Structures are given as C-alpha cells and as structure tokens.
Amino acid sequence: MNQTRRQALKAGGNLALMGALFATGLTRSVLARAAEQAAAGWNPAAFATTSVDGTIKALNGTSAAQSAEITLTAPSIAENGAVVPITVTSNLPKTQSIAILVEKNPNTLAAAFDLAEGTTPTVNTRVKMGQSSNVYALVKADDKFYVTSKEVKVTLGGCGG
C-alpha cells in the first residue's frame, strides 16, 4: 500500500474520531461544563459545605426556623449506611425547594431538589451516611428557610451501635 494513502486514511480516521468525540460532548472543557451546570441551577459551593449553617448560607439563606409543617421520614436505625431511605414532605405554602443535610457527613448537603410551582412538595431518595448523625430536612418556602431534623443511627454490619 502506498505511504501517502496510509497517511490519508489515518488522518481521515482521526478526524472522524475527533468529530464523534466533539458530537458526544466528551471533549468539552471542565470550565464549559461548570458554566452549563451553573446556568442550570447547580450550586457546587453548597455541596462542598461541611456544616448545616454553612449549607444554609451557601443556599442564600441566613437562618432556618424550626417547623412542624415538615415531615421527615427516616429509619431510627439504618443497618446499611450506604442506602438510607429518606422521605421529606412539606405542608408549607409556596414550597420552592427541599434539601437533605447529613450533619456528620464530610459534605453536609446530601441532596437538593428545586420544585416547580404547583407540584406536590414531597421527595423520596436514598442517602449515604458514614456514621450515626442528625439528618435535616431544609425547606425553602416563600423565600424563607425552615428545618426539621431526626437522629439516624447507622449500625456496622447490622450489629447495632
């Protein structure tokens, strides 16, 4: 085979591969992805916080009032800290968002959900807990923050603790 033909085929293959990578978005820069996430409402600073108060501030709040209008359902004892089921329901009018915070996790904010107007303000998810801790349901309603909490004990190997 002619050397020039090989080079042309190789160059064409490389161009096709690069085109496919660009089309799938695999070659986008980290900054481009961060800009897209910020435009979509992603708040990386909130997910990097290490305290409940720090998380509230990162979510643009100053403090959160205790509320009996928030129902936080979680097991009192979780045998597997890798998949702790959590359900949060808000009975507060004009609920805008619900966040789940785990006090003793390395990053306090475990999950955050923005709710569209008119939707039922209930979220159900599973979070990972490294150890026994207080779990907080933080609700933003009518531009104010409200909170409730529950202690969840995580057992090691299902042996209690």
ZILIN-V266779 format. One record per helix or strand. SS is the DSSP state (h for helix, s for strand). FROM is the first residue (numbers start at 0). TO is the last residue. If there is no record, write none. Layout:
<<SS/FROM/TO> <SS/FROM/TO>>
This chain:
<<h/2/23> <h/29/38> <h/43/46> <h/51/57> <s/64/65> <s/69/73> <s/76/77> <s/83/89> <s/94/101> <s/108/113> <s/121/126> <s/132/140> <s/143/153>>
